[in-house]
Amino acid sequence: MGVAPLSIGIEPSRLADRLVGREFAYLVTAGSERSHVVALRCEVSGDRVTMSGAGRSASANIAANARVTLVWPPTPHDVENRNYSVIADGLASMNGDDVVVLIGSAVFHRPA
């Protein structure tokens, strides 16, 4: 029996199809002194993810550095990939109070 791969690529335009049962994502932003993580509910359309309620720290970090990471934790609802988190990297911008992330790359990733 083969070992399951650590990472499996996801086409960014197909991200919504791969998030079955995943209720929220962790938005990871980088500031000048430290990273900031906040859990948010997302709307995904193609390769764009929109989130509301990121707060002041995330908004300030995005203004200074648009590169962000999103992490959706594993879920038992995705039978095929229940042991995998979904990790996506992209460029974020603020649209009023909403964070909009253009996804550049995404993978399923499991613990080693």
Secondary structure, 3 states (H helix, E strand, C coil): CCCCCCEEEECHHHHHHHCCCCCCEEEEEECCCCEEEEEECEEEECCEEEEECCHHHHHHHHHHCCEEEEEECCCCCCHHHCCCEEEEEEEEEEECCEEEEEEEEEEEECCC
